Amino acid sequence: MLNAFIVLVTVGAGALLLYPKLAQARLWRAAITPLASIIGSGFLVLGPILDSSYGKYAPLVMLVLCLMAYCFGAAIRFNIARRADEVSARNTTENALETLASWALAFSYVISVAYYLNLLGSFAVSMTPLNTPVDAKLVTSGVFAVILMIGWTKGFHALERVEQISVGVKLAIIAGLLFGLGWYFVNTAVAGDLIAKPAQVGGIHALTLFAGLLVTVQGFETSRYLGADYSAPERIRSMKLAQWLSTAIYMIYILLLTYAMEPGTIQLSETAIIDLMAVVAPILPLLLIAAAISAQFSAAVADTGGSGGLIAELTGGRVTTRVGYAVLVAIGLVLTWAASVFEIISYASRAFALYYAIQSAIAAIGAWQNAGGRPKAVGFAALAVLGIAIAIFGVSAEG
């Protein structure tokens, strides 16, 4: 019966997302891109990592992670507003930092694509006889080759519709997963079997592991680059909406997961969520694999296109988008065969932290120049220091 209810909720959520009044609302359309990025890959790996590492404190860690991301988002929102209203007010230092931030973002995209596609490979083989690290890496390598071929021949515009569909599929499946997990939580609570597990990490290691998870709630910065379609106020409102919705989804997810699962239920791996959800309902692993494959591919396509475009723009066309794609794939293949998924997650977190640090520094300079903006400037400067610290000290869940 639970399987049937999960399917009904999933289909119902999908129908709601396709409802014309919602699907065509400008605020929702502007919010769906950052929202899908924030709760995409992170949703697949974050729950098991937090649960196995921080135990009963996992919800608190999740809340702090989301609040930290919201603060970095505030710096980017400040820059969106200031860039729209005071383009001429930007000084040489701010413009130089903006260029540096763009390079940092292009590099971050390179690593994030490796993260997405390695997750795709792991989930693709997870319920097959070929469920080995080598086979997962072979699948990842094959998808890298497909993406490079598409980028070199037809470009990625032909896949934009696929990306839109995958976003709806992913969000609908997450709704079904939360329903199933909520059902399991209630039954466990009624039976008096809820558990408060002790943390398995502490001290400096707990902090550095936390720093290595920033990428799991990353994605809000995509609002910064939707200026061709949406005004600055629309992008600011939509980023806030995306971050608050994703925080609510993550908090519900972590709360339900943390206190309902027995300690030692699963061994931590990139596909541990499949084993966890199999305890809840047999249909959930299949839905998760479908969501993972479609969502990771579309996210990889989006970031490959973004990285190639940024590199071409930053080099004044001296490095073409095609060459940018090739460089991305080459680095991605090296990461695939030289590092684990958890290591790639930490690398991506550190790369994005550097980008957020630079954006925070730009916001600090801008706020300092405004009358009455000194307190904000101090806050943004503190965020810049935090971003640099994360970039230096973040470690993987295996570390």
C-alpha positions in Angstrom: 0.0 0.0 0.0 2.8 2.4 0.8 4.3 1.9 -2.6 1.0 2.9 -4.2 0.8 6.0 -2.0 4.3 7.0 -2.9 3.6 6.7 -6.6 0.4 8.8 -6.2 2.3 11.5 -4.3 5.0 11.5 -6.9 2.6 11.7 -9.8 0.5 14.4 -8.0 3.6 16.5 -7.3 4.6 16.1 -11.0 1.2 17.2 -12.1 1.3 20.2 -9.8 4.7 21.3 -11.2 3.2 21.1 -14.7 0.1 23.1 -13.6 0.2 26.1 -16.1 -0.4 28.8 -13.5 2.6 27.6 -11.5 4.8 26.5 -14.3 4.4 29.8 -16.1 4.6 32.1 -13.1 7.7 34.3 -13.5 8.8 34.1 -9.9 8.6 30.3 -10.0 10.3 30.0 -13.3 13.2 32.2 -12.0 13.4 30.1 -8.8 13.3 26.7 -10.3 16.8 26.8 -11.7 18.6 27.6 -8.4 16.1 25.4 -6.5 16.9 22.4 -8.7 20.6 23.0 -8.3 20.5 23.3 -4.5 18.6 20.1 -3.9 19.9 18.1 -6.7 23.0 16.0 -6.1 23.2 17.0 -2.4 19.9 15.3 -1.7 21.4 12.0 -2.8 24.5 12.0 -0.6 23.9 14.5 2.2 21.5 12.5 4.3 23.7 9.4 4.8 26.8 11.6 5.3 25.3 13.7 8.1 23.5 10.8 9.7 26.5 8.5 9.9 28.9 11.3 10.9 27.0 13.7 13.2 24.2 11.3 14.5 21.6 13.2 16.5 23.2 16.5 15.7 22.7 16.0 12.0 19.6 18.4 11.8 21.6 21.1 13.6 24.5 20.7 11.2 22.1 20.8 8.3 20.5 24.0 9.6 23.9 25.7 10.0 24.9 24.6 6.5 21.8 26.1 5.0 22.1 29.3 7.0 25.7 29.7 5.9 24.7 29.2 2.3 21.9 31.8 2.8 24.5 34.3 4.0 26.7 33.7 1.0 23.6 34.1 -1.1 23.1 37.5 0.6 26.5 38.6 -0.7 25.6 37.6 -4.2 22.2 39.3 -3.9 23.9 42.5 -2.8 26.1 42.3 -5.9 23.1 41.7 -8.2 21.4 44.8 -6.9 24.5 46.9 -6.9 25.5 45.8 -10.4 22.0 46.6 -11.7 21.8 50.0 -10.1 25.4 51.3 -10.0 27.4 49.8 -12.8 29.5 53.0 -13.1 30.3 53.0 -9.4 32.4 49.8 -9.6 36.1 50.5 -9.1 39.1 48.8 -10.6 39.5 46.4 -7.7 35.9 45.3 -7.9 36.1 44.6 -11.6 39.4 42.7 -11.1 37.7 40.6 -8.4 34.7 40.0 -10.6 37.0 38.6 -13.3 38.7 36.4 -10.7 35.4 35.2 -9.5 34.4 34.2 -13.0 37.5 32.2 -13.4 36.9 30.6 -10.0 33.3 29.7 -11.1 34.5 28.2 -14.4 36.9 26.0 -12.5 34.2 25.1 -10.0 32.0 24.0 -12.8 34.7 21.7 -14.1 34.9 19.9 -10.7 31.1 19.9 -10.2 30.6 18.1 -13.6 32.9 15.4 -12.4 30.9 15.2 -9.2 27.6 15.0 -11.0 28.7 12.3 -13.5 30.5 10.2 -10.9 27.3 10.1 -8.9 25.4 9.2 -12.1 27.8 6.3 -12.7 27.5 5.0 -9.2 23.7 5.1 -9.2 23.5 3.7 -12.8 25.3 0.4 -11.7 24.0 0.3 -8.1 21.3 -2.3 -8.6 23.0 -4.3 -11.3 25.5 -7.2 -11.3 28.1 -4.6 -12.4 28.0 -2.7 -9.1 31.8 -2.1 -8.7 33.8 1.1 -8.5 35.5 0.3 -11.8 32.2 -0.3 -13.7 30.8 3.0 -12.2 33.9 4.9 -13.4 33.5 3.3 -16.9 29.9 4.5 -17.1 31.0 8.0 -16.0 33.8 8.0 -18.6 31.3 7.0 -21.3 28.9 9.8 -20.3 31.8 12.3 -20.4 32.5 11.1 -24.0 28.8 11.6 -24.9 28.8 15.1 -23.4 31.9 16.1 -25.3 30.5 14.7 -28.6 27.3 16.7 -28.1 29.1 19.9 -27.2 31.4 19.6 -30.2 28.7 18.8 -32.7 25.3 20.1 -32.0 25.9 22.1 -28.8 23.7 21.9 -25.7 20.7 24.0 -26.7 19.1 20.8 -28.1 19.1 19.4 -24.6 17.5 22.3 -22.8 14.0 20.7 -22.9 15.5 17.5 -21.4 16.9 19.6 -18.5 13.5 21.2 -17.9 11.8 17.8 -17.8 14.5 16.3 -15.5 14.0 19.1 -13.0 10.3 18.3 -12.7 11.0 14.6 -12.4 13.5 15.1 -9.7 11.3 17.4 -7.6 8.3 15.0 -7.9 10.4 12.0 -6.8 11.8 14.0 -3.8 8.1 14.7 -2.8 7.4 10.9 -3.0 10.5 10.1 -1.0 9.6 12.6 1.7 6.1 11.1 1.9 7.5 7.6 2.3 10.1 8.7 4.8 7.4 10.5 6.8 5.2 7.4 6.8 8.2 5.4 8.1 9.0 8.0 10.7 5.5 8.1 12.1 5.3 4.3 12.3 8.7 4.2 14.1 7.6 6.9 16.5 4.3 5.1 17.3 6.3 2.0 18.1 8.5 4.0 20.4 11.6 3.1 18.3 13.0 6.6 17.5 16.7 6.7 18.0 19.2 9.5 19.0 22.5 8.3 17.7 25.8 9.6 19.0 28.1 11.6 16.7 31.0 9.7 15.2 33.1 12.8 14.5 34.0 15.7 16.8 36.4 18.6 17.2 38.4 19.9 14.2 37.4 16.9 12.1 33.7 17.7 12.5 34.4 21.3 11.4 36.6 20.4 8.3 34.0 17.7 7.2 31.3 20.4 7.5 33.4 22.7 5.3 33.7 20.0 2.7 30.0 19.7 2.3 29.2 23.3 1.0 28.7 22.0 -2.5 25.7 19.9 -1.4 23.7 23.2 -0.8 25.3 25.1 -3.7 23.4 26.3 -6.7 21.8 29.5 -5.6 24.5 31.5 -7.4 22.8 30.5 -10.7 20.4 33.4 -10.1 23.3 35.7 -10.6 23.5 34.7 -14.3 19.8 34.9 -15.3 20.0 38.6 -16.1 19.1 38.0 -19.8 15.6 36.8 -18.7 14.9 38.3 -15.4 15.3 41.7 -13.7 17.6 42.2 -10.6 14.6 42.3 -8.2 13.1 39.1 -9.7 16.5 37.3 -9.4 16.9 38.4 -5.8 13.4 37.3 -4.8 13.7 34.0 -6.7 17.0 33.2 -5.0 15.5 33.8 -1.6 12.5 31.7 -2.4 14.8 28.9 -3.7 17.0 29.0 -0.6 14.1 29.0 1.8 12.3 26.2 0.0 15.4 24.1 -0.2 16.2 24.7 3.5 12.6 23.5 4.4 13.0 20.4 2.2 16.4 19.5 3.6 15.4 20.1 7.2 12.3 17.8 6.8 14.4 15.2 5.1 17.2 15.2 7.7 14.8 15.2 10.7 12.9 12.2 9.3 16.0 10.3 8.4 18.2 11.0 11.5 15.9 9.7 14.2 14.1 6.8 12.4 17.1 4.8 11.1 18.9 2.2 13.2 22.7 2.9 13.6 24.7 0.7 11.3 21.7 0.2 9.0 24.0 1.0 6.0 27.6 1.4 5.1 28.5 4.9 4.0 28.9 5.2 0.3 27.9 7.5 -2.5 24.8 5.3 -3.1 24.0 4.7 0.6 20.6 6.5 0.2 19.4 3.6 -2.0 20.0 1.1 0.9 18.3 3.5 3.4 15.3 4.0 1.2 14.9 0.3 0.6 14.2 -0.1 4.3 11.4 2.5 3.9 9.7 1.1 0.7 10.8 -1.2 -2.1 9.8 1.3 -4.8 12.0 4.2 -3.6 15.4 2.9 -4.8 14.0 2.6 -8.3 12.6 6.1 -8.2 15.9 7.5 -6.8 18.0 5.8 -9.5 15.7 7.3 -12.2 15.9 10.8 -10.5 19.7 10.5 -10.1 20.5 9.6 -13.7 18.2 12.2 -15.2 19.1 15.0 -12.8 22.9 14.4 -12.8 23.0 14.3 -16.6 21.1 17.5 -17.0 23.1 19.3 -14.2 26.3 18.1 -15.9 25.1 19.5 -19.3 24.2 22.8 -17.7 27.6 23.2 -15.9 29.6 22.1 -19.0 27.8 24.7 -21.1 28.4 27.3 -18.4 32.0 26.5 -18.0 32.8 26.5 -21.7 30.9 29.8 -22.2 32.8 31.4 -19.3 36.2 30.3 -20.5 35.5 31.6 -24.0 34.2 34.9 -22.6 37.1 35.4 -20.2 39.8 34.6 -22.8 38.1 36.9 -25.4 37.4 34.0 -27.6 41.0 32.9 -27.8 39.9 29.6 -26.1 36.8 28.5 -27.9 33.8 26.9 -26.1 34.7 23.6 -27.8 38.2 23.7 -26.4 36.7 24.6 -23.0 34.5 21.5 -23.2 37.5 19.3 -24.0 39.5 20.7 -21.1 36.6 20.1 -18.8 36.2 16.5 -19.9 40.0 15.9 -19.6 40.1 17.2 -16.1 36.9 15.3 -15.3 38.3 12.0 -16.5 41.4 12.5 -14.3 39.3 13.2 -11.3 37.1 10.2 -12.0 39.9 7.7 -12.1 42.1 9.4 -9.4 39.6 10.3 -6.7 36.5 8.9 -5.0 33.1 10.6 -5.2 33.5 11.9 -1.6 36.9 13.4 -2.5 35.4 15.1 -5.5 32.6 16.5 -3.4 35.1 18.1 -1.1 37.1 19.5 -4.0 34.0 21.0 -5.5 33.0 22.5 -2.1 36.4 24.1 -1.8 36.3 25.5 -5.3 32.8 27.0 -4.8 33.9 28.4 -1.4 36.6 30.3 -3.2 34.0 31.7 -5.6 31.7 32.7 -2.7 34.7 34.3 -0.9 35.5 36.5 -3.9 31.8 37.5 -4.3 31.7 38.3 -0.6 34.8 40.4 -0.9 33.2 42.4 -3.8 30.1 42.9 -1.7 32.3 44.1 1.3 34.0 46.7 -0.9 30.6 47.9 -2.3 29.0 48.1 1.1 31.9 50.0 2.6 31.5 52.7 -0.1 27.8 53.2 0.8 26.8 55.5 3.6 25.6 53.4 6.5 26.8 50.2 4.9 29.8 49.7 7.1 28.1 47.0 9.3 27.2 45.0 6.2 30.7 45.4 4.9 32.1 43.9 8.0 29.7 40.9 7.7 30.6 40.4 4.0 34.3 40.6 4.9 33.8 37.9 7.5 32.1 35.7 4.9 35.0 36.2 2.6 37.4 35.0 5.3 35.0 32.0 6.0 35.0 31.1 2.3 38.8 31.1 2.2 39.0 29.0 5.3 36.6 26.5 3.8 38.6 26.4 0.6 41.8 25.6 2.5 40.5 23.2 5.2 37.5 21.3 3.8 37.9 17.5 3.8 35.9 14.6 2.4 33.6 12.3 4.3 36.2 9.6 3.9 38.9 11.9 5.3 
